Amino acid sequence: MVAVLGETTGHRALKFLRDQMKRDPEGTQILQERPRISLSTLDLGKLQSLPEGSLGREYLRFLDVNRVSPDTRAPTRFVDEEELAYVIQRYREVHDMLHTLLGMPTNMLGEIVVKWFEAVQTGLPMCILGALFGPVRLSAQHLQVLVSELGPWAVQNGRRAPCVLNVYFERRWEQPLTALRAELGITEPPRHF
């Protein structure tokens, strides 16, 4: 239902994101080539052989530690315009990459922090709603950490970073994660996990 909400309420934001991608050389290439992030497209052996600290190795570690798969993302069904359908599919497929980039686990607090970052980055209504209403499920302690530290950190980094949909992650597997964060202006998260 979250995926359906994202598709049915995000037309304006998707057009804005598509236009941002078209204005960026790497984003344009992504739109033209339409890469997909799934178990069928990932070379897990190659990712495993990459150096510690590389984007690919850290992404693979994220998937393993959190027991998630890139194949759990629902396919786009309710966006008729082909290019916009790809944009929302790409957004879904890079979600776990954002967890890796931001250093956030898949627990409730980590998901909400990523939603705050995504809300600022994408303007998608479902991200905004997740950022606003997700915190009602947090404990008082986690809510305090979100409001005082992690939330402001996520918003600041979301504003400072260029559009992350313009990052051709599949061509950056070997790049050190710290170098990619520095390139995007993403600072280390406050440690609360």
N, C-alpha and C positions, 0 to 999 in steps of 0.2 A: 504494500500500500504506500510505503514511503517513496518507492520508485515511481509509482503512478502519480503521486502528488507532485513529485519533481518534474515529471514530464508535462503534466496538465497545467501547471501554474508558472512555469519558467520560461515561456516563449521570449519575452522581452530580454531577460537576462541571457538566454542562450544566444540571441542575436548579438548582444553586446560582446559576449565572450568570443563568438565567431569572428566578429570584426576586429577584436584585439588580436586574435590569432593571425588574421590576414595582414595586419600591420607589422607583424614580426617575422623575420626570415625563418626562424626555427618553427614558429607556429604555422606559417604558410606551408612549410615542408610536411608538417604533421597532417595538416588538412588535405594535402595532395596525396600523401602516401597512405594515410589512415592506418597506422600501425595499431595492433591490438595487444593487450597484455592478458595472456591466459596461459594455462599450463601447456597448451599445444604450441604456443609461440615462444615460450621461454626455454632456453637451454639451461636446465637446472645444473647439469654437470659443469658447464662453463661458469655459471654464477658461483658455484661451490669452489671452483679453482681460483677465483679472483682473490686478490690480497685482502687481508683483514682491513676493515675500515673503508673499503670501496663501496660505492652505492649498491652495486649488484650483490655483494656479499652481505651487506647490512639489510638489504631488502629480503633476501632469502632467509636470513636469521629472523627478521620480523615475522615472516610467514610461519616459520617453524615454531618459534617461541609462543606465538599467539594462536597457533593451530588454525590458521586461516588459509584460504586459497583464493587466487585471483578469479577462479571460475564461479565464485558465489554471486557475482554481480548479475542482476537481471538484464536481459537484453532490452533495448529500447523498443517500445511498442506503440506509444501514443504521440510521437512527434513525426508529422508527415514529411516535413522538409528534410531531405536526405542529409544535407550538410549539418543541420542543427541536431539531427538524430545522432550523428557521429560525435558532435561536441558533447552531448550529455553522456554518451557511452564512454567517451574518453575521460570525462570527469569521474565517472564511476570507477573506471579501471585504474585511475591514478590515486584514488582515495587511500589505498594501502601504502602507496609511495609517499603520500603526505604524512602518514603515520611515521614512516621511516625517517623522512626528512625532518619532522618536528620532534622525533624521539618520544612519541606518545604510544602507550599500550592500547589495547582494545577494551579496557575496562570502561565503565560508564564515564568516569572523569576524563580519561584520555579521548574517548569519542566526542565528548562535548567540547573539549579544547580544539580538536580538529574541526568540529563544526563551526566554532567561532572564527577560526582561520579561514575556512571555506566560505563562510557568510561574507566576510570582508572581501575576499578574493573574487567570488563569483556573483554575488548578489542574488543567487538562486533562492526563491522563497522557502523551499524546504530546508535549506541550510540555515536561513535566518530563524525559521520556526524551531528547528532543532537546537540552535544556540539559545533561543529565548526560553523554550519550555523544557528542554532536556534537564536543566539544573533542578527542577522540582523533584527529581528522582534521586538526588544526591543526599548524602548524610550532611549534617550540619558542619562537620569538620571539612569534608570535601568542598562544600559550597563556599566556605570561608576561603579555602585555598584557591578555588576558581575565581572568586570575585577579587581577591586581594593580589594574586600573583599570576596564575596561569591564564586567566581570561585577558587581562591587560597585555600580557606577553604575546598571546595569540593575535590579538587585534593589532598591536604594534607591528608584528612581523608580517601579518597579512597585508597591511597598508604599505609597508616598506618594500616587500618583495614584488618583483614584476609578476605578471600573470603566470602561474605555474603550469597552466595548460600549454604554454609555449616552450616547455622544457621537453625535449625529445629524450626522455629517460632511457629508452632502449639503446641509445647511442652513447650513453654516459655511464654504463655499468662499471667501467674501470675507474671512473673519476672518484677520488676520495670524497666521502660524504662531507667531511669538514670543508673541502674546497667548494663543493656545490652549495653548501649553506652560505659560505662567505660570498660566493658569486651572486646569490639571491638576496643577500642581506638578512639571512635568518640567523638569529643568535641562539646559543644554547638555551634549552628550556630550564626554568627553575626545577630543581629536583624534588619530587614529591612522590616517587613511585618506588 
